[in-house]
Amino acid sequence: MAKTNLQTRPEDDFSSGAMETTRDKFHDGAFEVLQPAARGNRSGMDALLLAAALPKNASGVLADLGSGAGVAGLAAINLNPELKLLCVEKNPQMADLAQKSLHLSGNSKLFIKTKVIELDVTSSGVDRLKAGLAPDSVNHVIMNPPYNTSRERPPKDTMRAEAFMMGEGGIDAWFRTAAAIVKPGGTLTIIYRTENLGEVLACSQGRFGGLEIMPIHSRADEAAKRIIVRGTRASRAPMAIVPGFVVHNNDGSFTERADGIFKGTARLNFAS
């Protein structure tokens, strides 16, 4: 994942207000995304892991809920050429960066397959429909919801606070939207904190079954701080815990499979 600084000026086509951005390359340069240099949320490893967790040869329509600048969704359609992408993001500046990223020279193949929707993930069904998210209209959903709750002190930067702090509706509101828009038999994939696994399981009840839970370890001898959970809409299949994934070797370098995932040449190994 290479990064190139982009100096923004008022006349720059890629500027978003007065916000300084970087132009970041992913999947060994296969696509690039404009991201805030110092504000809001910058996507990286979690987004690429989330994209690599989709079923192999996924096709149809993918919705990236809370997409930010669109890294996870663009990585997903780069890996799965038969997918079309809906980036759903409530922050107008982040949605604007996602839209501008589509016009970058390295993204010409992804531009025609992607639509950016400015919408709060927790919006009502009526508002979702107005924005173009009809019930049972997508085949797959990916999401990386805010981890922090009101128990924790929010960041001073308002954009960062919005990205990291879960709203009053909690994660259940995200699951409600996912379950409403995914077709029966479609999938939901989420990356979240391990300590919040109970919430993920509770919110999946009656919505997503056949859950596959993959622990994500920073190193092989460390407890998993992240989990990726993949489920199928209306499935009655039993839950499974699949082998964990290790990101770093003991010397801090990426494991061979992690390096492949971040370069866009490997996938996470789920059972299905």
Secondary structure by P-SEA (a helix, b strand, c coil): cbbbbbbbccccccccccbbbbbcccccccbbbbbbccccccccaaaaaaaaacccccccbbbbccccccaaaaaaaaacccbbbbbbbccaaaaaaaaaaaaccccccccccbbbbbccccccaaaaaaaccccccccbbbbbcccccccccccccaaaaaacccccccaaaaaaaaaaccccccbbbbbbbccaaaaaaaaaccccccbbbbbbbccccccccbbbbbbbccccbbbbbcbbbbcccccccccaaaaaaaaccccccccc
